[in-house]
Amino acid sequence: MGFLWALIIGGIIGWLAGLILGRDIPGGIIGNIIAGFIGAWIGEAILGHWGPVVADFAIIPALIGAIALVFIVSLVLKSMRKTDRHH
């Protein structure tokens, strides 16, 4: 059951990050879950494991990390689309 909670919370974190930035994450629900997990890892590595914790996610650092990840991924994808148009 803990793994299921982790998937749900990871998905919510990824979805919130996309919502806050107004950008869609590629891959739908799976993309949200991946962004949530990777964002949590990044956020907790940089900011530490503090604040409210749900399903082993320190929510605030995880959300900040996911926002940074979604922002960077959206910039990379935007850059790739521009490059594709020029060829």
MODELLER restraints for C-alpha pairs under 7 A, 6 or more apart:
rsr = mdl.restraints
at = mdl.atoms
rsr.add(forms.Gaussian(group=physical.xy_distance, feature=features.Distance(at['CA:2:A'], at['CA:55:A']), mean=6.76, stdev=0.5))
rsr.add(forms.Gaussian(group=physical.xy_distance, feature=features.Distance(at['CA:5:A'], at['CA:55:A']), mean=5.91, stdev=0.5))
rsr.add(forms.Gaussian(group=physical.xy_distance, feature=features.Distance(at['CA:6:A'], at['CA:55:A']), mean=5.32, stdev=0.5))
rsr.add(forms.Gaussian(group=physical.xy_distance, feature=features.Distance(at['CA:7:A'], at['CA:33:A']), mean=6.24, stdev=0.5))
rsr.add(forms.Gaussian(group=physical.xy_distance, feature=features.Distance(at['CA:9:A'], at['CA:55:A']), mean=6.94, stdev=0.5))
rsr.add(forms.Gaussian(group=physical.xy_distance, feature=features.Distance(at['CA:10:A'], at['CA:33:A']), mean=4.85, stdev=0.5))
rsr.add(forms.Gaussian(group=physical.xy_distance, feature=features.Distance(at['CA:10:A'], at['CA:36:A']), mean=4.23, stdev=0.5))
rsr.add(forms.Gaussian(group=physical.xy_distance, feature=features.Distance(at['CA:10:A'], at['CA:37:A']), mean=5.40, stdev=0.5))
rsr.add(forms.Gaussian(group=physical.xy_distance, feature=features.Distance(at['CA:11:A'], at['CA:29:A']), mean=6.62, stdev=0.5))
rsr.add(forms.Gaussian(group=physical.xy_distance, feature=features.Distance(at['CA:11:A'], at['CA:32:A']), mean=4.76, stdev=0.5))
rsr.add(forms.Gaussian(group=physical.xy_distance, feature=features.Distance(at['CA:11:A'], at['CA:33:A']), mean=3.81, stdev=0.5))
rsr.add(forms.Gaussian(group=physical.xy_distance, feature=features.Distance(at['CA:11:A'], at['CA:36:A']), mean=5.74, stdev=0.5))
rsr.add(forms.Gaussian(group=physical.xy_distance, feature=features.Distance(at['CA:13:A'], at['CA:36:A']), mean=4.96, stdev=0.5))
rsr.add(forms.Gaussian(group=physical.xy_distance, feature=features.Distance(at['CA:13:A'], at['CA:63:A']), mean=5.74, stdev=0.5))
rsr.add(forms.Gaussian(group=physical.xy_distance, feature=features.Distance(at['CA:13:A'], at['CA:66:A']), mean=6.95, stdev=0.5))
rsr.add(forms.Gaussian(group=physical.xy_distance, feature=features.Distance(at['CA:14:A'], at['CA:32:A']), mean=4.27, stdev=0.5))
rsr.add(forms.Gaussian(group=physical.xy_distance, feature=features.Distance(at['CA:14:A'], at['CA:33:A']), mean=5.96, stdev=0.5))
rsr.add(forms.Gaussian(group=physical.xy_distance, feature=features.Distance(at['CA:14:A'], at['CA:35:A']), mean=4.97, stdev=0.5))
rsr.add(forms.Gaussian(group=physical.xy_distance, feature=features.Distance(at['CA:14:A'], at['CA:36:A']), mean=4.14, stdev=0.5))
rsr.add(forms.Gaussian(group=physical.xy_distance, feature=features.Distance(at['CA:14:A'], at['CA:66:A']), mean=6.02, stdev=0.5))
rsr.add(forms.Gaussian(group=physical.xy_distance, feature=features.Distance(at['CA:15:A'], at['CA:32:A']), mean=5.36, stdev=0.5))
rsr.add(forms.Gaussian(group=physical.xy_distance, feature=features.Distance(at['CA:17:A'], at['CA:63:A']), mean=6.43, stdev=0.5))
rsr.add(forms.Gaussian(group=physical.xy_distance, feature=features.Distance(at['CA:17:A'], at['CA:66:A']), mean=5.78, stdev=0.5))
rsr.add(forms.Gaussian(group=physical.xy_distance, feature=features.Distance(at['CA:17:A'], at['CA:67:A']), mean=4.61, stdev=0.5))
rsr.add(forms.Gaussian(group=physical.xy_distance, feature=features.Distance(at['CA:17:A'], at['CA:70:A']), mean=6.79, stdev=0.5))
rsr.add(forms.Gaussian(group=physical.xy_distance, feature=features.Distance(at['CA:18:A'], at['CA:24:A']), mean=5.61, stdev=0.5))
rsr.add(forms.Gaussian(group=physical.xy_distance, feature=features.Distance(at['CA:18:A'], at['CA:25:A']), mean=6.28, stdev=0.5))
rsr.add(forms.Gaussian(group=physical.xy_distance, feature=features.Distance(at['CA:18:A'], at['CA:70:A']), mean=6.50, stdev=0.5))
rsr.add(forms.Gaussian(group=physical.xy_distance, feature=features.Distance(at['CA:25:A'], at['CA:31:A']), mean=5.96, stdev=0.5))
rsr.add(forms.Gaussian(group=physical.xy_distance, feature=features.Distance(at['CA:25:A'], at['CA:32:A']), mean=6.46, stdev=0.5))
rsr.add(forms.Gaussian(group=physical.xy_distance, feature=features.Distance(at['CA:25:A'], at['CA:70:A']), mean=6.88, stdev=0.5))
rsr.add(forms.Gaussian(group=physical.xy_distance, feature=features.Distance(at['CA:35:A'], at['CA:66:A']), mean=5.86, stdev=0.5))
rsr.add(forms.Gaussian(group=physical.xy_distance, feature=features.Distance(at['CA:35:A'], at['CA:69:A']), mean=6.94, stdev=0.5))
rsr.add(forms.Gaussian(group=physical.xy_distance, feature=features.Distance(at['CA:35:A'], at['CA:70:A']), mean=6.99, stdev=0.5))
rsr.add(forms.Gaussian(group=physical.xy_distance, feature=features.Distance(at['CA:36:A'], at['CA:66:A']), mean=5.66, stdev=0.5))
rsr.add(forms.Gaussian(group=physical.xy_distance, feature=features.Distance(at['CA:38:A'], at['CA:66:A']), mean=6.99, stdev=0.5))
rsr.add(forms.Gaussian(group=physical.xy_distance, feature=features.Distance(at['CA:39:A'], at['CA:62:A']), mean=5.60, stdev=0.5))
rsr.add(forms.Gaussian(group=physical.xy_distance, feature=features.Distance(at['CA:39:A'], at['CA:63:A']), mean=6.84, stdev=0.5))
rsr.add(forms.Gaussian(group=physical.xy_distance, feature=features.Distance(at['CA:39:A'], at['CA:65:A']), mean=4.21, stdev=0.5))
rsr.add(forms.Gaussian(group=physical.xy_distance, feature=features.Distance(at['CA:39:A'], at['CA:66:A']), mean=3.60, stdev=0.5))
rsr.add(forms.Gaussian(group=physical.xy_distance, feature=features.Distance(at['CA:39:A'], at['CA:69:A']), mean=5.92, stdev=0.5))
rsr.add(forms.Gaussian(group=physical.xy_distance, feature=features.Distance(at['CA:40:A'], at['CA:57:A']), mean=6.70, stdev=0.5))
rsr.add(forms.Gaussian(group=physical.xy_distance, feature=features.Distance(at['CA:40:A'], at['CA:61:A']), mean=6.60, stdev=0.5))
rsr.add(forms.Gaussian(group=physical.xy_distance, feature=features.Distance(at['CA:40:A'], at['CA:62:A']), mean=3.58, stdev=0.5))
rsr.add(forms.Gaussian(group=physical.xy_distance, feature=features.Distance(at['CA:40:A'], at['CA:63:A']), mean=6.70, stdev=0.5))
rsr.add(forms.Gaussian(group=physical.xy_distance, feature=features.Distance(at['CA:40:A'], at['CA:65:A']), mean=5.71, stdev=0.5))
rsr.add(forms.Gaussian(group=physical.xy_distance, feature=features.Distance(at['CA:40:A'], at['CA:66:A']), mean=6.30, stdev=0.5))
rsr.add(forms.Gaussian(group=physical.xy_distance, feature=features.Distance(at['CA:41:A'], at['CA:62:A']), mean=6.94, stdev=0.5))
rsr.add(forms.Gaussian(group=physical.xy_distance, feature=features.Distance(at['CA:42:A'], at['CA:65:A']), mean=5.29, stdev=0.5))
rsr.add(forms.Gaussian(group=physical.xy_distance, feature=features.Distance(at['CA:43:A'], at['CA:61:A']), mean=4.57, stdev=0.5))
rsr.add(forms.Gaussian(group=physical.xy_distance, feature=features.Distance(at['CA:43:A'], at['CA:62:A']), mean=4.95, stdev=0.5))
rsr.add(forms.Gaussian(group=physical.xy_distance, feature=features.Distance(at['CA:43:A'], at['CA:64:A']), mean=6.00, stdev=0.5))
rsr.add(forms.Gaussian(group=physical.xy_distance, feature=features.Distance(at['CA:43:A'], at['CA:65:A']), mean=3.88, stdev=0.5))
rsr.add(forms.Gaussian(group=physical.xy_distance, feature=features.Distance(at['CA:44:A'], at['CA:61:A']), mean=5.46, stdev=0.5))
rsr.add(forms.Gaussian(group=physical.xy_distance, feature=features.Distance(at['CA:44:A'], at['CA:62:A']), mean=6.25, stdev=0.5))
rsr.add(forms.Gaussian(group=physical.xy_distance, feature=features.Distance(at['CA:47:A'], at['CA:61:A']), mean=5.98, stdev=0.5))
rsr.add(forms.Gaussian(group=physical.xy_distance, feature=features.Distance(at['CA:49:A'], at['CA:58:A']), mean=5.53, stdev=0.5))
rsr.add(forms.Gaussian(group=physical.xy_distance, feature=features.Distance(at['CA:50:A'], at['CA:58:A']), mean=5.84, stdev=0.5))
rsr.add(forms.Gaussian(group=physical.xy_distance, feature=features.Distance(at['CA:51:A'], at['CA:58:A']), mean=6.01, stdev=0.5))
rsr.add(forms.Gaussian(group=physical.xy_distance, feature=features.Distance(at['CA:51:A'], at['CA:59:A']), mean=6.77, stdev=0.5))
rsr.add(forms.Gaussian(group=physical.xy_distance, feature=features.Distance(at['CA:51:A'], at['CA:60:A']), mean=6.35, stdev=0.5))
rsr.add(forms.Gaussian(group=physical.xy_distance, feature=features.Distance(at['CA:52:A'], at['CA:58:A']), mean=5.79, stdev=0.5))
rsr.add(forms.Gaussian(group=physical.xy_distance, feature=features.Distance(at['CA:52:A'], at['CA:59:A']), mean=5.84, stdev=0.5))
rsr.add(forms.Gaussian(group=physical.xy_distance, feature=features.Distance(at['CA:53:A'], at['CA:59:A']), mean=5.79, stdev=0.5))
